[in-house]
Amino acid sequence: MQDRQGQPTYAYVNGDVAQPVDGSPYADWQDAGDTVALAQVQWLPPVQPSKVIALWKNFHALATKHNQTIPEEPLYALRAPSSLAAHQQPVIKPASYDGAVFYEGELALVVGRRMRAVVVENVREHLLGCTIANDVSAMELINRDPSFAQWSRSKSYDTFGVLGPWIDTEFDWTSSSVHTRVNGRERQNYPLSDMIFEPLTLLSLLSHDMTLEPGDVVLCGTSVGTLPMRLGTDIEVEIDGLGVLSNRYG
């Protein structure tokens, strides 16, 4: 969030207020200054990652719908950290792209401690918590050049990586579902239990591919129901027990 002077600061949510802190979620911190009512908070992305990893085809239902095989290892692209946007910030149509722009409601994982080749039994102590994502994608761009699939470019436009509102350090995803609403109409409703690679296994496997740093974000992938957005569309992504992420496209 922004403090009263307009500077970025970390805070924690306590009921209907946010308490600013000195320090960071990855080390020691202490209360600093007066609380701010959530209705008055100027939201920022809840984390500043060195990288954002976006999963593809990580739900059984989506693979089944498209008659695709179940992957034997995570399939992913890297999204530019500069693409991040926050709760209640606009998602801006790129000036250089005229094709369809899709919403994708997802669960996002935030790394709390450096991970390098961590076995699944030890992953939870490296996980800071979970937040909500709208993994916005310029879908028609991906296969524009048949010789090279442009997954990272399609997801790296400014404001296409929406995260927030906060990070829940105790969230239990095992019995939760994702709901995406477009102008109030539900378009996605899928259980997180349908993941092919559940979060702890996913983080372990990714940590064997690359070192994950504190603040890095892993988007767990989406399921059925993604569609293109029209300019002026209001998108809400809700995850049971985690919160609601709201933005407008255009």
WOGI-V236650 format. One record per residue. N is the residue number from 1. RES is the residue in one letter. PSI is psi in whole degrees, -180 to 180 (NA if undefined). OMEGA is omega as a letter, one per 20 degrees, with the letter a starting at -180 (NA if undefined). Layout:
n:N res:RES psi:PSI omega:OMEGA
n:N res:RES psi:PSI omega:OMEGA
This chain:
n:1 res:M psi:168 omega:r
n:2 res:Q psi:141 omega:r
n:3 res:D psi:-175 omega:a
n:4 res:R psi:-18 omega:r
n:5 res:Q psi:5 omega:r
n:6 res:G psi:14 omega:a
n:7 res:Q psi:146 omega:r
n:8 res:P psi:139 omega:r
n:9 res:T psi:150 omega:r
n:10 res:Y psi:154 omega:r
n:11 res:A psi:162 omega:r
n:12 res:Y psi:150 omega:a
n:13 res:V psi:131 omega:r
n:14 res:N psi:97 omega:a
n:15 res:G psi:-120 omega:a
n:16 res:D psi:20 omega:r
n:17 res:V psi:159 omega:r
n:18 res:A psi:133 omega:r
n:19 res:Q psi:111 omega:r
n:20 res:P psi:151 omega:a
n:21 res:V psi:157 omega:r
n:22 res:D psi:136 omega:a
n:23 res:G psi:-159 omega:a
n:24 res:S psi:165 omega:r
n:25 res:P psi:-13 omega:a
n:26 res:Y psi:-1 omega:a
n:27 res:A psi:-158 omega:a
n:28 res:D psi:148 omega:r
n:29 res:W psi:162 omega:r
n:30 res:Q psi:156 omega:r
n:31 res:D psi:144 omega:a
n:32 res:A psi:109 omega:r
n:33 res:G psi:-176 omega:a
n:34 res:D psi:155 omega:r
n:35 res:T psi:160 omega:r
n:36 res:V psi:131 omega:r
n:37 res:A psi:137 omega:a
n:38 res:L psi:-32 omega:r
n:39 res:A psi:-18 omega:a
n:40 res:Q psi:-2 omega:a
n:41 res:V psi:135 omega:r
n:42 res:Q psi:105 omega:a
n:43 res:W psi:146 omega:r
n:44 res:L psi:163 omega:r
n:45 res:P psi:136 omega:a
n:46 res:P psi:0 omega:a
n:47 res:V psi:155 omega:r
n:48 res:Q psi:88 omega:a
n:49 res:P psi:156 omega:r
n:50 res:S psi:-22 omega:r
n:51 res:K psi:154 omega:r
n:52 res:V psi:125 omega:a
n:53 res:I psi:124 omega:a
n:54 res:A psi:119 omega:a
n:55 res:L psi:145 omega:r
n:56 res:W psi:141 omega:r
n:57 res:K psi:61 omega:r
n:58 res:N psi:15 omega:r
n:59 res:F psi:134 omega:a
n:60 res:H psi:-42 omega:a
n:61 res:A psi:-40 omega:a
n:62 res:L psi:-41 omega:r
n:63 res:A psi:-41 omega:r
n:64 res:T psi:-43 omega:a
n:65 res:K psi:-38 omega:a
n:66 res:H psi:12 omega:r
n:67 res:N psi:45 omega:a
n:68 res:Q psi:155 omega:r
n:69 res:T psi:158 omega:r
n:70 res:I psi:125 omega:a
n:71 res:P psi:148 omega:r
n:72 res:E psi:-12 omega:r
n:73 res:E psi:159 omega:a
n:74 res:P psi:138 omega:r
n:75 res:L psi:126 omega:a
n:76 res:Y psi:163 omega:r
n:77 res:A psi:161 omega:r
n:78 res:L psi:132 omega:r
n:79 res:R psi:138 omega:a
n:80 res:A psi:131 omega:r
n:81 res:P psi:-26 omega:r
n:82 res:S psi:-8 omega:r
n:83 res:S psi:-6 omega:a
n:84 res:L psi:144 omega:r
n:85 res:A psi:164 omega:a
n:86 res:A psi:171 omega:r
n:87 res:H psi:132 omega:r
n:88 res:Q psi:3 omega:r
n:89 res:Q psi:150 omega:a
n:90 res:P psi:146 omega:r
n:91 res:V psi:120 omega:a
n:92 res:I psi:131 omega:r
n:93 res:K psi:128 omega:r
n:94 res:P psi:139 omega:r
n:95 res:A psi:-24 omega:a
n:96 res:S psi:7 omega:a
n:97 res:Y psi:129 omega:a
n:98 res:D psi:5 omega:a
n:99 res:G psi:-171 omega:a
n:100 res:A psi:139 omega:r
n:101 res:V psi:122 omega:a
n:102 res:F psi:145 omega:r
n:103 res:Y psi:154 omega:r
n:104 res:E psi:101 omega:r
n:105 res:G psi:132 omega:a
n:106 res:E psi:159 omega:r
n:107 res:L psi:138 omega:r
n:108 res:A psi:138 omega:r
n:109 res:L psi:140 omega:r
n:110 res:V psi:123 omega:a
n:111 res:V psi:137 omega:r
n:112 res:G psi:-26 omega:r
n:113 res:R psi:149 omega:a
n:114 res:R psi:136 omega:a
n:115 res:M psi:124 omega:r
n:116 res:R psi:111 omega:r
n:117 res:A psi:53 omega:a
n:118 res:V psi:130 omega:r
n:119 res:V psi:153 omega:a
n:120 res:V psi:-31 omega:a
n:121 res:E psi:-21 omega:a
n:122 res:N psi:5 omega:a
n:123 res:V psi:-41 omega:a
n:124 res:R psi:-34 omega:r
n:125 res:E psi:-10 omega:r
n:126 res:H psi:-4 omega:a
n:127 res:L psi:120 omega:r
n:128 res:L psi:-46 omega:a
n:129 res:G psi:-162 omega:a
n:130 res:C psi:151 omega:r
n:131 res:T psi:-178 omega:a
n:132 res:I psi:145 omega:a
n:133 res:A psi:145 omega:r
n:134 res:N psi:103 omega:a
n:135 res:D psi:73 omega:a
n:136 res:V psi:138 omega:a
n:137 res:S psi:137 omega:r
n:138 res:A psi:83 omega:a
n:139 res:M psi:-35 omega:a
n:140 res:E psi:-13 omega:r
n:141 res:L psi:-27 omega:a
n:142 res:I psi:-46 omega:a
n:143 res:N psi:23 omega:r
n:144 res:R psi:-43 omega:r
n:145 res:D psi:110 omega:a
n:146 res:P psi:-13 omega:a
n:147 res:S psi:-8 omega:a
n:148 res:F psi:116 omega:r
n:149 res:A psi:121 omega:a
n:150 res:Q psi:60 omega:a
n:151 res:W psi:-50 omega:a
n:152 res:S psi:-42 omega:r
n:153 res:R psi:-39 omega:a
n:154 res:S psi:-21 omega:a
n:155 res:K psi:-2 omega:a
n:156 res:S psi:7 omega:r
n:157 res:Y psi:148 omega:r
n:158 res:D psi:135 omega:r
n:159 res:T psi:3 omega:a
n:160 res:F psi:-14 omega:a
n:161 res:G psi:85 omega:a
n:162 res:V psi:128 omega:a
n:163 res:L psi:147 omega:r
n:164 res:G psi:-165 omega:i
n:165 res:P psi:-27 omega:a
n:166 res:W psi:177 omega:r
n:167 res:I psi:125 omega:r
n:168 res:D psi:116 omega:a
n:169 res:T psi:-6 omega:a
n:170 res:E psi:14 omega:a
n:171 res:F psi:136 omega:r
n:172 res:D psi:110 omega:a
n:173 res:W psi:-7 omega:a
n:174 res:T psi:-29 omega:a
n:175 res:S psi:21 omega:a
n:176 res:S psi:160 omega:r
n:177 res:S psi:158 omega:r
n:178 res:V psi:132 omega:r
n:179 res:H psi:123 omega:r
n:180 res:T psi:126 omega:a
n:181 res:R psi:134 omega:r
n:182 res:V psi:114 omega:a
n:183 res:N psi:41 omega:r
n:184 res:G psi:-10 omega:a
n:185 res:R psi:127 omega:a
n:186 res:E psi:126 omega:r
n:187 res:R psi:-25 omega:r
n:188 res:Q psi:138 omega:r
n:189 res:N psi:98 omega:a
n:190 res:Y psi:147 omega:a
n:191 res:P psi:139 omega:r
n:192 res:L psi:-18 omega:r
n:193 res:S psi:-10 omega:r
n:194 res:D psi:2 omega:r
n:195 res:M psi:141 omega:r
n:196 res:I psi:-48 omega:r
n:197 res:F psi:105 omega:a
n:198 res:E psi:164 omega:a
n:199 res:P psi:-44 omega:a
n:200 res:L psi:-42 omega:r
n:201 res:T psi:-42 omega:a
n:202 res:L psi:-49 omega:a
n:203 res:L psi:-40 omega:r
n:204 res:S psi:-48 omega:a
n:205 res:L psi:-43 omega:r
n:206 res:L psi:-35 omega:a
n:207 res:S psi:-17 omega:r
n:208 res:H psi:-17 omega:r
n:209 res:D psi:-39 omega:a
n:210 res:M psi:156 omega:r
n:211 res:T psi:128 omega:r
n:212 res:L psi:127 omega:a
n:213 res:E psi:158 omega:r
n:214 res:P psi:131 omega:a
n:215 res:G psi:-14 omega:r
n:216 res:D psi:148 omega:a
n:217 res:V psi:136 omega:r
n:218 res:V psi:118 omega:r
n:219 res:L psi:122 omega:a
n:220 res:C psi:0 omega:a
n:221 res:G psi:166 omega:a
n:222 res:T psi:174 omega:r
n:223 res:S psi:-155 omega:a
n:224 res:V psi:155 omega:r
n:225 res:G psi:2 omega:r
n:226 res:T psi:140 omega:a
n:227 res:L psi:163 omega:r
n:228 res:P psi:154 omega:r
n:229 res:M psi:145 omega:r
n:230 res:R psi:154 omega:r
n:231 res:L psi:137 omega:a
n:232 res:G psi:1 omega:a
n:233 res:T psi:135 omega:r
n:234 res:D psi:128 omega:a
n:235 res:I psi:130 omega:r
n:236 res:E psi:128 omega:r
n:237 res:V psi:119 omega:r
n:238 res:E psi:135 omega:r
n:239 res:I psi:124 omega:a
n:240 res:D psi:125 omega:r
n:241 res:G psi:-2 omega:a
n:242 res:L psi:-35 omega:r
n:243 res:G psi:-168 omega:a
n:244 res:V psi:131 omega:r
n:245 res:L psi:122 omega:a
n:246 res:S psi:137 omega:r
n:247 res:N psi:162 omega:r
n:248 res:R psi:138 omega:r
n:249 res:Y psi:122 omega:r
n:250 res:G psi:NA omega:NA
